Amino acid sequence: MDVPRGWQAEALDKYLAEARQDWLACATPGAGKTRFSLFVVQRLRPAVIRRVFVVVPTDALRQQWADAAAGTINLLPVGDPSDIGKAGYDGYVVTYQQMARGAMASLARRVVGQSPTLVIFDEIHHAGESRSWAEGLREAFDPATRRLALTGTPWRSDANPIPFVEYEEPDTNGRRRVRVDYSYEYGRAVTDGVCRPVVFHAYDGEARWVDCGQIVDGTLTDDATADAALDTALQPGNSWMPSLLRKAVAELDELRVDVPDAGGLVVADNQSHAREWAAELARITGDQPTVVVSDDPEAKANITRFDKGRSRWLVAVRMVSEGIDIKRLSVGVYATRTATPLFFRQVVGRFVRTRPGEDHAASILVPAVSKLTVHCKQIEEELRHEVEAARKEYESSGGSGQNPLDFREPLSASESTFDRSILSGQEFRAEALDEAARTCVEFGFPTRMAAQMARLLAEKAGGDQPAPEPAATAVPRHRYEKQLRGEIDILAGKIARRAGTEKKDVNARIIKAGFPARKHCTIDQLEQMRDMLARWFGEV
């Protein structure tokens, strides 16, 4: 195995120092939780433990875990109770469902009792989906020497208590948040270069439906009508989803100019909708997208083919919300009424995985209902806070579905209309995005970078306002200078890739143009350098 990433080494040191029987690590999707746990295995064997059990949410992850661990230990994906304890293996991979109370749990308990064992619970929040799963886990793994739980999102108290975790004191609503021993959130992962940033684009729309015999009109942004409006907007036959899909197709096609194999994902509300949206995408693009639904026996094979291929679109319901690592996914459409924070973050996690040499942001198009946009802002706030913390450190050192009784009957929905973009905790409305898009065109940037350009224009306007006592929200001059240097570095890299040369050659060309080293440049010189690079980028 290679060396741990920064957060993995930090978490590993903390885990080894505390040496507790139960330990919970929370790391954002794509950060490398699997590899972290294998580093733990590597450090504990053979002095502390001799055997390993891994518990996962899905059948597909059994094989993935066994493959990922092959360089460290030999794990057997368990398909039959007789596999548990099979000779020649260092451990076994089972699903939460397999461990429901019964023969499998009893066999596991017997094997765990035979030698010191580490149990790894991958995405342990799934243990709360069924009381029998939680009880089976406790029966099977209570004798374990160590238990390491992993999750991508801290959750609050469950109807079915999850074993081997602790909860904090209840909040004002009586709900308790799980206590985490180590946390690595999305914002820090982006600043570390482990995950890519995400820009959320929220779209409004008008809808009409019949409610108890009355015709009602409403919009997605009106909290009083949002649920019914969203139900109607997502119904096949209306204009809202086809218009949103056309916007997503245009976004992906523009990105594929620079990233030829970039892919898109539509998360549908149900299987019927998935097939409808796939047919609509085929009409728009002329290409048949990949459809992944649980009823299809070829679903897992289709995910693998999409992952390895270069086709544009994947349409699914829940099968790619967790445990699927398709790093080329870059544009998403969130077309489901499921609005729980956990599911939303799982979907976002499909878009944050990075590949070497890529620096583009992912885009996710969402309905502009407040219960979704609040999740968008929370995620982006995490990023903004981490970026601010990183800059300060640098300076100092140098529920889903309709209600059970629903009398609404959808009638029609308008086309989707842009409401706002959310980036780094800031919201940008249509006017700001239009100005930013024009600026992108002027300087040769792709218009898909309009949200980033809007943030830059807003920061520049704030930073240029003279005031003896700047407001707390004004951008300090040194931060703007750092931002400029970062933009110049990104542009130089993009120009080098397009031109088929190296970044050092672009930097040499900058020096020949008469600019001093960047650390000696004034802000005016940095702005001139950035604008010059933008022109070069448009000419390549």
C-alpha positions as CSV (number, residue, x, y, z in Angstrom):
1,M,0.0,0.0,0.0
2,D,1.0,3.6,-0.6
3,V,1.4,6.1,2.3
4,P,-1.7,7.6,4.0
5,R,-3.1,10.8,2.7
6,G,-2.9,13.8,5.1
7,W,-6.2,13.2,6.8
8,Q,-5.7,9.4,6.8
9,A,-2.4,9.8,8.6
10,E,-3.9,12.2,11.1
11,A,-6.9,9.9,11.8
12,L,-4.6,6.9,12.0
13,D,-2.4,8.5,14.7
14,K,-5.5,9.5,16.7
15,Y,-7.0,6.0,16.4
16,L,-3.8,4.3,17.5
17,A,-3.3,6.7,20.4
18,E,-6.8,6.3,21.8
19,A,-6.8,2.5,21.3
20,R,-10.5,2.1,22.1
21,Q,-12.7,-0.8,21.3
22,D,-15.2,1.3,19.4
23,W,-14.2,4.2,17.1
24,L,-16.2,6.1,14.5
25,A,-14.6,8.0,11.6
26,C,-16.7,10.3,9.4
27,A,-15.1,11.3,6.1
28,T,-16.8,12.8,3.0
29,P,-17.5,10.5,0.1
30,G,-14.5,10.1,-2.1
31,A,-12.0,10.9,0.6
32,G,-10.7,7.4,0.9
33,K,-12.4,5.7,3.9
34,T,-11.6,2.2,2.6
35,R,-7.9,2.9,2.4
36,F,-7.9,4.5,5.8
37,S,-9.4,1.3,7.3
38,L,-6.8,-0.8,5.5
39,F,-4.1,1.2,7.0
40,V,-5.7,0.5,10.4
41,V,-5.6,-3.2,9.6
42,Q,-2.0,-3.0,8.6
43,R,-1.0,-1.4,11.9
44,L,-3.0,-3.7,14.1
45,R,-2.0,-7.1,12.6
46,P,-0.7,-9.3,14.1
47,A,0.0,-7.7,17.4
48,V,-3.6,-6.6,18.3
49,I,-5.9,-8.5,15.9
50,R,-5.5,-11.6,13.6
51,R,-8.9,-11.7,11.8
52,V,-11.0,-9.0,10.1
53,F,-14.7,-8.8,9.3
54,V,-16.1,-6.1,7.0
55,V,-19.8,-5.3,7.0
56,V,-21.1,-3.4,3.9
57,P,-24.5,-2.1,2.7
58,T,-24.7,-3.8,-0.7
59,D,-23.7,-7.0,-2.5
60,A,-21.6,-5.1,-5.0
61,L,-19.4,-3.7,-2.2
62,R,-18.5,-7.1,-0.9
63,Q,-16.5,-7.7,-4.1
64,Q,-15.2,-4.2,-4.1
65,W,-13.9,-4.5,-0.6
66,A,-12.2,-7.8,-1.2
67,D,-10.5,-6.4,-4.3
68,A,-9.4,-3.2,-2.6
69,A,-7.9,-5.2,0.4
70,A,-6.0,-7.7,-1.8
71,G,-2.7,-6.0,-1.3
72,T,-3.1,-6.0,2.4
73,I,-5.2,-9.0,3.5
74,N,-7.1,-11.8,1.8
75,L,-10.9,-11.2,2.3
76,L,-13.6,-13.6,1.2
77,P,-16.9,-12.1,0.0
78,V,-19.4,-14.2,1.8
79,G,-22.2,-15.7,-0.3
80,D,-23.2,-18.6,1.9
81,P,-23.0,-19.2,5.7
82,S,-20.4,-21.9,5.1
83,D,-18.0,-19.3,3.8
84,I,-17.6,-17.9,7.2
85,G,-14.5,-19.4,8.8
86,K,-13.2,-20.8,5.5
87,A,-9.5,-21.6,5.7
88,G,-7.0,-19.6,3.7
89,Y,-8.5,-16.2,4.3
90,D,-7.7,-13.4,6.8
91,G,-11.2,-12.2,7.0
92,Y,-14.7,-12.0,5.5
93,V,-17.0,-9.4,3.9
94,V,-20.7,-9.6,4.6
95,T,-23.7,-7.3,4.2
96,Y,-25.8,-5.8,6.9
97,Q,-28.8,-7.8,5.6
98,Q,-26.9,-11.0,5.8
99,M,-26.2,-10.3,9.5
100,A,-29.8,-10.2,10.6
101,R,-30.3,-12.4,13.6
102,G,-30.0,-16.0,12.6
103,A,-27.5,-18.6,11.5
104,M,-25.2,-16.1,9.8
105,A,-24.9,-14.0,13.0
106,S,-24.3,-17.1,15.2
107,L,-21.6,-18.4,12.9
108,A,-19.9,-15.0,12.8
109,R,-20.0,-14.8,16.6
110,R,-18.3,-18.2,16.9
111,V,-15.5,-17.3,14.5
112,V,-15.0,-13.9,16.1
113,G,-14.6,-15.6,19.5
114,Q,-11.8,-17.9,18.2
115,S,-9.2,-15.2,17.7
116,P,-8.8,-11.4,18.2
117,T,-10.9,-9.7,15.5
118,L,-11.3,-6.2,14.0
119,V,-14.8,-5.5,12.6
120,I,-15.1,-2.7,10.1
121,F,-18.6,-1.3,9.6
122,D,-18.7,0.5,6.2
123,E,-21.4,3.2,6.1
124,I,-22.7,2.1,9.5
125,H,-25.8,4.3,9.3
126,H,-27.3,1.5,7.3
127,A,-27.5,-0.6,10.4
128,G,-30.5,1.6,11.5
129,E,-32.6,0.5,8.5
130,S,-33.9,-2.6,10.3
131,R,-34.1,-3.6,13.9
132,S,-33.1,-7.2,13.0
133,W,-29.9,-5.9,11.3
134,A,-28.9,-4.0,14.4
135,E,-29.7,-6.9,16.7
136,G,-27.7,-9.3,14.4
137,L,-24.7,-7.0,14.5
138,R,-24.7,-6.9,18.3
139,E,-25.1,-10.7,18.5
140,A,-22.3,-11.4,16.0
141,F,-19.7,-8.8,16.9
142,D,-20.1,-8.0,20.6
143,P,-17.0,-10.2,21.4
144,A,-14.8,-8.4,18.8
145,T,-11.5,-7.0,20.0
146,R,-11.9,-3.7,18.0
147,R,-14.8,-2.2,16.0
148,L,-14.1,0.5,13.5
149,A,-17.2,2.3,12.1
150,L,-17.2,4.4,9.0
151,T,-19.7,6.9,7.6
152,G,-19.8,9.8,5.1
153,T,-22.4,11.9,7.0
154,P,-23.1,12.2,10.7
155,W,-26.7,11.2,11.4
156,R,-29.2,11.9,14.1
157,S,-30.8,9.3,16.4
158,D,-32.6,6.5,14.6
159,A,-35.8,4.6,15.2
160,N,-33.7,1.5,15.3
161,P,-30.7,2.2,17.6
162,I,-27.4,1.4,16.0
163,P,-25.0,-0.7,18.1
164,F,-21.4,0.3,19.0
165,V,-21.9,4.0,18.5
166,E,-22.5,6.8,21.0
167,Y,-24.9,9.8,20.8
168,E,-24.6,13.4,22.0
169,E,-27.1,15.1,24.3
170,P,-30.6,15.6,22.7
171,D,-31.3,18.8,20.9
172,T,-34.4,21.0,21.4
173,N,-36.4,18.5,19.3
174,G,-35.3,15.5,21.3
175,R,-33.0,14.2,18.6
176,R,-29.4,13.2,19.2
177,R,-26.5,13.5,16.8
178,V,-24.0,10.6,16.7
179,R,-20.7,11.3,18.4
180,V,-17.8,11.2,15.9
181,D,-14.2,10.4,16.9
182,Y,-12.7,11.9,13.8
183,S,-14.3,14.0,11.1
184,Y,-13.0,14.9,7.6
185,E,-15.6,17.1,5.9
186,Y,-16.2,18.1,2.2
187,G,-14.8,21.6,2.6
188,R,-11.4,20.4,3.9
189,A,-11.3,17.7,1.2
190,V,-11.7,20.3,-1.5
191,T,-9.0,22.5,-0.1
192,D,-6.7,19.5,0.2
193,G,-7.3,18.5,-3.5
194,V,-8.9,15.2,-2.4
195,C,-12.3,16.2,-3.8
196,R,-13.5,18.5,-6.5
197,P,-15.8,21.5,-5.8
198,V,-19.5,21.4,-6.7
199,V,-21.6,24.3,-8.0
200,F,-25.4,23.9,-7.4
201,H,-27.8,25.4,-9.9
202,A,-31.3,25.7,-8.5
203,Y,-34.3,26.0,-11.0
204,D,-37.8,27.3,-10.3
205,G,-41.0,26.6,-12.2
206,E,-44.7,27.1,-12.1
207,A,-47.1,24.2,-11.6
208,R,-50.9,23.6,-11.5
209,W,-52.7,20.7,-9.8
210,V,-56.1,19.7,-8.5
211,D,-56.3,19.5,-4.7
212,C,-59.6,18.2,-3.3
213,G,-61.5,19.5,-6.3
214,Q,-59.8,22.9,-6.4
215,I,-57.4,24.0,-9.1
216,V,-54.2,25.3,-7.4
217,D,-51.2,27.2,-8.8
218,G,-47.8,27.4,-7.2
219,T,-44.1,27.5,-7.6
220,L,-41.1,25.6,-6.3
221,T,-39.7,28.5,-4.4
222,D,-42.9,29.2,-2.5
223,D,-42.6,27.1,0.7
224,A,-46.4,26.9,0.9
225,T,-46.7,25.2,-2.5
226,A,-43.2,23.7,-3.0
227,D,-44.1,20.0,-2.2
228,A,-47.1,19.9,-4.6
229,A,-45.3,21.9,-7.2
230,L,-42.3,19.6,-7.1
231,D,-44.6,16.5,-7.4
232,T,-46.2,18.1,-10.5
233,A,-42.9,19.2,-12.0
234,L,-41.4,15.7,-11.8
235,Q,-44.4,14.1,-13.5
236,P,-43.6,12.9,-17.1
237,G,-45.6,14.8,-19.7
238,N,-44.9,18.2,-18.3
239,S,-42.3,20.7,-19.6
240,W,-40.2,21.2,-16.4
241,M,-38.0,18.1,-16.6
242,P,-37.4,18.1,-20.3
243,S,-36.3,21.7,-20.2
244,L,-34.0,20.9,-17.2
245,L,-32.5,18.0,-19.0
246,R,-31.8,20.2,-22.0
247,K,-29.9,22.6,-19.8
248,A,-27.9,19.7,-18.2
249,V,-27.0,18.3,-21.7
250,A,-25.7,21.7,-22.8
251,E,-23.6,21.9,-19.6
252,L,-22.1,18.5,-20.1
253,D,-21.5,19.0,-23.8
254,E,-19.5,22.2,-23.0
255,L,-17.5,20.5,-20.4
256,R,-16.6,17.6,-22.7
257,V,-14.7,20.0,-25.0
258,D,-12.1,20.0,-22.2
259,V,-12.9,16.7,-20.6
260,P,-13.9,14.4,-23.4
261,D,-15.1,11.5,-21.2
262,A,-17.0,13.6,-18.6
263,G,-20.3,11.9,-17.7
264,G,-23.7,13.0,-16.4
265,L,-26.0,11.4,-13.9
266,V,-29.8,11.8,-13.5
267,V,-31.2,10.6,-10.1
268,A,-34.8,9.8,-10.7
269,D,-37.7,9.5,-8.3
270,N,-38.7,5.9,-9.3
271,Q,-38.0,3.4,-12.0
272,S,-40.8,4.6,-14.3
273,H,-39.4,8.1,-14.2
274,A,-35.9,6.8,-14.8
275,R,-37.1,5.2,-18.1
276,E,-39.0,8.4,-19.1
277,W,-36.0,10.6,-18.5
278,A,-33.7,8.2,-20.3
279,A,-36.0,8.4,-23.3
280,E,-36.1,12.2,-23.1
281,L,-32.3,12.3,-23.0
282,A,-32.2,10.0,-26.1
283,R,-34.5,12.5,-27.9
284,I,-32.3,15.4,-27.0
285,T,-28.9,13.9,-27.6
286,G,-29.5,11.2,-30.2
287,D,-27.6,8.7,-27.9
288,Q,-29.2,6.1,-25.7
289,P,-28.2,6.6,-22.0
290,T,-27.4,3.9,-19.6
291,V,-30.4,3.1,-17.3
292,V,-29.7,1.4,-13.9
293,V,-32.6,0.1,-11.9
294,S,-32.7,-2.6,-9.3
295,D,-35.1,-4.8,-11.3
296,D,-32.6,-5.2,-14.1
297,P,-30.3,-8.2,-13.6
298,E,-27.7,-6.4,-15.8
299,A,-27.7,-3.3,-13.6
300,K,-24.3,-3.8,-12.0
301,A,-22.7,-4.8,-15.3
302,N,-24.2,-1.6,-16.8
303,I,-22.7,0.5,-14.1
304,T,-19.3,-1.0,-14.8
305,R,-19.6,-0.5,-18.5
306,F,-20.5,3.1,-18.0
307,D,-17.6,3.6,-15.6
308,K,-15.1,2.2,-18.1
309,G,-16.6,3.8,-21.2
310,R,-17.1,7.3,-22.6
311,S,-20.9,7.5,-23.0
312,R,-22.6,10.7,-21.8
313,W,-25.5,9.9,-19.5
314,L,-26.4,7.5,-16.7
315,V,-30.0,7.4,-15.3
316,A,-30.7,5.7,-12.0
317,V,-32.9,5.7,-8.9
318,R,-30.9,4.7,-5.9
319,M,-28.3,2.2,-7.1
320,V,-25.6,4.9,-7.5
321,S,-26.3,6.9,-4.4
322,E,-23.5,5.1,-2.4
323,G,-20.6,2.8,-2.9
324,I,-20.2,3.5,-6.6
325,D,-17.0,5.2,-7.7
326,I,-17.4,6.7,-11.2
327,K,-14.8,9.5,-11.2
328,R,-15.8,10.9,-14.6
329,L,-19.3,12.0,-13.3
330,S,-19.3,15.8,-13.5
331,V,-22.9,17.0,-14.2
332,G,-25.9,15.9,-12.2
333,V,-29.7,16.3,-12.2
334,Y,-31.4,15.8,-8.9
335,A,-34.9,14.7,-10.0
336,T,-36.2,13.1,-6.9
337,R,-38.4,14.2,-4.0
338,T,-36.1,12.4,-1.5
339,A,-34.8,15.3,0.6
340,T,-33.1,13.8,3.6
341,P,-29.6,15.2,4.2
342,L,-28.1,11.8,4.2
343,F,-29.4,10.8,0.8
344,F,-28.6,14.2,-0.7
345,R,-25.0,14.1,0.5
346,Q,-24.7,10.5,-0.9
347,V,-25.7,11.7,-4.3
348,V,-23.4,14.8,-4.1
349,G,-20.6,12.3,-3.2
350,R,-20.9,10.7,-6.7
351,F,-19.5,14.0,-8.2
352,V,-16.7,15.0,-5.9
353,R,-14.1,12.3,-6.8
354,T,-11.1,13.6,-8.6
355,R,-8.7,12.4,-11.3
356,P,-5.1,13.5,-11.7
357,G,-4.7,16.7,-13.8
358,E,-8.4,17.7,-13.5
359,D,-9.4,21.0,-11.9
360,H,-13.0,21.6,-13.1
361,A,-15.9,21.9,-10.7
362,A,-18.9,19.6,-10.9
363,S,-22.4,21.0,-11.5
364,I,-25.6,19.7,-10.0
365,L,-29.0,21.0,-11.2
366,V,-31.6,20.8,-8.4
367,P,-35.2,21.9,-7.9
368,A,-35.3,25.3,-6.2
369,V,-37.3,24.0,-3.1
370,S,-36.0,25.2,0.2
371,K,-35.6,21.7,1.7
372,L,-33.0,21.0,-1.0
373,T,-31.3,24.4,-1.4
374,V,-30.7,24.4,2.4
375,H,-28.6,21.3,1.9
376,C,-26.7,22.9,-1.0
377,K,-25.9,25.9,1.2
378,Q,-24.8,23.8,4.1
379,I,-22.4,21.8,1.9
380,E,-21.0,25.0,0.3
381,E,-20.7,26.7,3.7
382,E,-18.4,23.8,4.8
383,L,-16.3,24.6,1.8
384,R,-16.2,28.3,2.4
385,H,-15.2,27.9,6.0
386,E,-12.5,25.5,5.1
387,V,-11.1,27.8,2.4
388,E,-11.1,30.7,4.9
389,A,-9.3,28.5,7.5
390,A,-6.8,27.3,5.0
391,R,-6.0,30.9,3.9
392,K,-5.6,32.0,7.5
393,E,-3.3,29.1,8.2
394,Y,-1.3,30.0,5.1
395,E,-0.9,33.6,6.2
396,S,0.1,32.8,9.8
397,S,2.8,30.4,8.6
398,G,3.9,32.5,5.7
399,G,-37.9,12.1,3.6
400,S,-39.0,10.9,0.3
401,G,-42.5,10.3,-1.4
402,Q,-45.9,11.9,-1.0
403,N,-48.0,11.9,2.2
404,P,-49.9,8.7,2.9
405,L,-53.2,10.5,2.1
406,D,-52.7,12.7,-1.0
407,F,-55.6,14.2,-2.8
408,R,-53.5,16.1,-5.2
409,E,-53.6,15.4,-9.0
410,P,-50.9,17.0,-11.0
411,L,-52.1,19.0,-14.1
412,S,-49.2,20.9,-15.6
413,A,-45.8,22.4,-15.0
414,S,-43.9,25.2,-16.8
415,E,-40.4,24.9,-18.2
416,S,-37.7,25.1,-15.6
417,T,-36.5,28.7,-14.9
418,F,-33.2,29.6,-13.4
419,D,-33.5,30.7,-9.8
420,R,-29.9,30.9,-8.4
421,S,-26.5,29.2,-8.3
422,I,-24.9,28.3,-5.0
423,L,-21.1,28.3,-4.7
424,S,-19.0,28.5,-1.5
425,G,-21.9,29.5,0.6
426,Q,-22.9,32.5,-1.7
427,E,-26.0,32.7,-3.9
428,F,-25.9,34.3,-7.3
429,R,-29.2,35.3,-9.0
430,A,-29.8,35.5,-12.8
431,E,-28.6,39.1,-13.3
432,A,-25.2,38.4,-11.7
433,L,-24.8,35.1,-13.6
434,D,-25.7,36.9,-16.9
435,E,-23.0,39.5,-16.3
436,A,-20.6,36.8,-15.3
437,A,-21.4,34.7,-18.5
438,R,-20.7,37.8,-20.7
439,T,-17.4,38.3,-18.9
440,C,-16.5,34.6,-19.5
441,V,-17.2,35.0,-23.2
442,E,-15.2,38.2,-23.3
443,F,-12.1,36.6,-21.9
444,G,-12.5,33.2,-23.5
445,F,-13.7,31.2,-20.5
446,P,-16.3,28.5,-20.9
447,T,-19.7,29.9,-19.8
448,R,-20.2,26.9,-17.4
449,M,-17.7,28.8,-15.2
450,A,-20.2,31.7,-14.8
451,A,-20.7,31.0,-11.1
452,Q,-17.0,31.1,-10.3
453,M,-16.7,34.3,-12.4
454,A,-19.7,35.8,-10.5
455,R,-17.9,35.1,-7.2
456,L,-14.7,36.7,-8.5
457,L,-16.5,39.8,-9.8
458,A,-18.4,40.2,-6.5
459,E,-15.1,39.8,-4.5
460,K,-13.3,42.2,-6.7
461,A,-16.0,44.8,-6.4
462,G,-16.0,44.4,-2.6
463,G,-12.2,44.5,-2.4
464,D,-11.9,47.7,-4.5
465,Q,-14.3,49.7,-2.2
466,P,-12.1,52.2,-0.2
467,A,-13.1,52.4,3.4
468,P,-11.0,53.1,6.5
469,E,-12.9,50.3,8.4
470,P,-13.8,47.6,5.9
471,A,-17.0,45.7,6.6
472,A,-16.7,42.2,7.9
473,T,-17.9,40.8,4.6
474,A,-15.4,42.8,2.5
475,V,-12.6,40.8,0.9
476,P,-9.2,41.7,2.4
477,R,-6.6,42.7,-0.1
478,H,-4.2,39.9,0.7
479,R,-7.0,37.4,0.1
480,Y,-7.8,38.9,-3.3
481,E,-4.1,38.8,-4.2
482,K,-4.0,35.1,-3.2
483,Q,-7.1,34.5,-5.3
484,L,-5.5,36.1,-8.3
485,R,-2.4,34.0,-8.0
486,G,-4.5,30.8,-7.8
487,E,-6.5,31.8,-10.9
488,I,-3.3,32.5,-12.8
489,D,-1.9,29.1,-11.8
490,I,-5.1,27.4,-13.0
491,L,-5.2,29.3,-16.3
492,A,-1.5,28.4,-16.9
493,G,-2.3,24.7,-16.4
494,K,-5.3,24.9,-18.7
495,I,-3.3,26.6,-21.5
496,A,-0.5,24.0,-21.1
497,R,-3.0,21.1,-21.5
498,R,-4.8,22.6,-24.5
499,A,-1.5,23.4,-26.2
500,G,0.1,20.0,-25.4
501,T,3.0,21.6,-23.6
502,E,4.1,22.0,-19.9
503,K,3.1,24.6,-17.4
504,K,6.7,25.7,-17.0
505,D,6.7,26.7,-20.7
506,V,3.7,28.9,-20.1
507,N,5.4,30.5,-17.1
508,A,8.4,31.2,-19.2
509,R,6.2,32.9,-21.8
510,I,4.7,35.1,-19.0
511,I,8.2,36.2,-17.9
512,K,9.1,37.0,-21.6
513,A,5.9,39.2,-21.7
514,G,7.6,41.5,-19.1
515,F,6.1,40.4,-15.8
516,P,8.2,39.9,-12.7
517,A,7.9,36.8,-10.5
518,R,4.4,36.4,-9.1
519,K,5.4,36.9,-5.5
520,H,6.8,40.4,-6.5
521,C,3.8,41.4,-8.6
522,T,1.3,44.1,-7.5
523,I,-2.4,43.4,-7.6
524,D,-2.6,45.5,-10.8
525,Q,0.1,43.4,-12.4
526,L,-1.6,40.2,-11.3
527,E,-4.9,41.4,-12.8
528,Q,-3.1,42.2,-16.1
529,M,-1.4,38.8,-16.1
530,R,-4.7,37.0,-15.5
531,D,-6.4,38.9,-18.3
532,M,-3.5,38.2,-20.6
533,L,-3.7,34.5,-19.8
534,A,-7.5,34.5,-20.4
535,R,-6.8,35.9,-23.9
536,W,-4.2,33.2,-24.5
537,F,-6.6,30.6,-23.3
538,G,-9.2,31.8,-25.9
539,E,-6.6,31.6,-28.7
540,V,-5.3,28.1,-28.0
